[in-house]
Amino acid sequence: MTALPPAAMMAQWNRSADALVLIVEDEAEIADIITAYLEREKLRVVRAADGHTALELHRSARPDLVLLDVQLPGIDGWGVLSQLRQGSDTPIIMLTALDQDLDKLTALRMGADDYVVKPFNPAEVAARVRAVLRRTLHAAPRPAITVLRAGPLLIDSQTHSVHVEGEGYSHELLLTLTEFKLLHCMALAPTRIFSRSELMHQCLPESEALERTVDSHVSKLRRKLDDVGVANMPASVRGVGYRLMADR
């Protein structure tokens, strides 16, 4: 089954009582199998094979649930999850070949609702989708999380403000928009390592700058944090990128 053009996709979005699931998977054979099982459950399906298309379809189709693969071209699944959770409470089930507790914890910490490891039984995937939809379709809307805490930092995505808190004091940190985006992105999963490419895609998506531009912005952010007594945040990971905080 090949990816459908936008006009054909629109035909699938007809109004019905059935929920709409966005499958984000670059392996067509796997996407075909999941599609078949979900359609047996009378669920409607739209598909994306990369992160950029997934974000566009999420905005336009407004799915009731997202099945999201981790290994994707362009923006990977972690990046898509991070961006979706900045402004949406759509239920998300992660699909990945990685069976590590840290990856599972990272997915849940970043806001995923469930986690399925490949190879999987497609009938189980369909059952998990139904279970999550039962919990979420008729539930009261979850309040959007606008304030994140990472160590001594309080990061408010609504007001774009950052405060450094300690015993008996609270200091507001004045950041540029790009510095704030970088800090907020990493604070969603503070111990996860972000590559320069990933930070570039998520925080400077319209920029023509090179990846080393990220180094410059992170250096300025780190200097501002250091000036108020917050040392080595974000931390450099040689040859890979950055993470906000080391594992504790």
N, C-alpha and C positions, 0 to 999 in steps of 0.2 A: 504494500500500500504506500503510495507516494504522498508527499505533503500536498494538501489541497491549496489551490489559489484562493485569495481573499473572497472572491465572489462565491465560490463553492462553500467556503467556510461559513459565510453568512447564512447560507441555506440550512446549515446544521443548527443554527442558533434560534430556530423557530421557538416561539413561546410554548411551553408545555409544563406539566407538573414535575417533570424529571429534572434532576440536578445536572449542571454542566461541569464537566471535569476537564481541566487543561493538563494534558500529558506533555511533559518537557523531557524528551529523550532523543538523542541523536542516532541511536541504533534503530533503523526502521523495522527490523524483524521483531525486536522487543516491543516497540511501540504498537505494531500490528497485533501482537498477542494480547497486550493489555487492553487495547481498544476493543477487541472481540469479546473479551470477558466482561468489560464494563457495559458494552452494548447489550449483552445478554441480561444484565441487571437493569435494563431499561434506562441507563444513564446516557446522556449526550456527551460527546467528546469533541474537543478541538486539540490540535497538536502543534508543537513547536520543536524544532531540532537544534536550536541554539538559544543562548541566554537573551540576546537582544530581541528576538522574535517572541520569546516567552513574555518579556516585560510589555511589549506592544500588545500582544493578545490579552494579557491580563487587564490592561487599561481598557481595551475596546470590547472584549467579550464578557468581562466581569464574571469569571467562573465561580462556582460554589466551592471548588476544591482544586488544588494543584498537586499533581504527582510530579516530583522534581528530581531528575537525575543529577548527581554531583558532577560527573565528568562531562562537561559540555564545551563545545568550541566557543571562542569569544569570552563572554562572561560565564564563569563556571557556576555550578549550582549554589555554592556558598555565596557568591556575589548576588545571584538572583534572590536568594532567601533574604539576604541583608537588605536589599533594596525594597523588596515587597514588605518586609516588616517595618520599614520606616514610615509607611503610610497605609497599611492594609492589615486586616485581621483575617484574611482568607485562609482557611485551613490548608496546611501544606504537609504532605507526606514525602519524605526524602527517599530516593532510590539510589543505592550505591553498592559498588563491589567491595567497599572497605568495611571490614568487620572489626573495627577497633572501638573499645569503650570510649576513648577520647573523642572520636568522630561522632559517636552517638550523643555523648554529652554536649558536644559543641552544637550539634543540630538542635537539640532540645533547648539549650541555653539561648540560641539565636531565635527561637520562636517556632520551630517546627512542631507539628502536632503528633507525628509518628515517624518511624524510621524502618525501612525494609531493606535487607541486605540481599544482593544478587549472589548466586542464582536463587530465584524465589519461585514459589508456586503462584501462578497468576490468579488462581481461585482465592488464595489467601489475600493477595493484593486487593481484589475486588471486595472481599469481605471487610478488610480494613477500611477501604474507602466508604463503604456503607456505614460502618460503625462510627467513623468520624463525622460523616454527614448527619447521622441520627443525633449526635451530640451537639452539632453546631447549627443546623438549618433552622431549628425552632427555638434555639437558645437566645437569651437576651444578648444584644451586641456587647462584645467585650470593650471596655474603655481603652482607648488608644494609649499606649505607653509613651509618654513624652519626656520623662526624666529618667536618665540612666545614672547609676553610680558605679564608678570604677576607682577603687582605692579612695583617695581623698577628693576625687572629682565628682561633681554633680553636673550633668550635661543635659540641658533642656532643649529638645529639638523644636519645640514650639516657639520659644523666644530666642533661639540661637544663642543662648547664654551658657557660660561655664563658670562654676564657682569652685574654688579650692577651699575645702573645709578642714579645720583642725580644732584642737581644744580651745574653745572660746573665741574663735574667729572664723570669718567667711570672707574670702577675697575673690572678687570677680576678675576673670581672665579675659582680656580683650584680644580676640582672634579675628583674622580675616575669614571670609566665607569659606575659602578653600581649606584653611587650617581647621575650621570647625567641622567641615565635612570629613576630613581625614580622621579627626579625633572621634567623632560620633560613629563613623564606620567601624573603627577598631574597637570602640567601647561596646559594640553589640556582641563581640566575642573577644574579650580583652586578653585572653591567653593564646588566642589563635594567631598563627603566622600569616600575614598578608603579603603577597608578592607585590612588587612595584607595579607590574602590569595590572593586577587586580585593582589596586588603589587608584590607578590612572583611569580605568574604565568606570569605576564607581563614583569617583570624586571629581574628575575632570573630563567627563564624557564628551564634551564639545571641543576640547582643547586639541590643538595641533602640536602641543609640546611633546618633548621626548620623555622617556621614563625617568631620566635623571632629574627632571623638574620635580618629581615627587620627593627626591632626596632633599632638594632645596626647601620645599614647604615643610617637610618633617623636621629639618634642622631648625627652622625658625620656630616651629611649634615647640620643639624640645627646649630651645633656649628660653622661651617665654615661661614654660613650666619650671625650668631650672631656676629662673629668677625669683619664683615664689616658693622655692624649697621642695619642688617635686622633681627628684633626680631620675635621670635615665628613663623617661617616658616620652615618647614611645622608644622601646628598646630595639636596637638593630640586631638582625640575625644574618650573619655573614653569608653572602652568596644567595640569600633567599629574599629577604625583605624586612618587614617590621612586625612587631606585635606590641600592644600597648603595655602589657604587664607579663612578667615571667610567672610560670606556674608556682603556686604556693603549696 
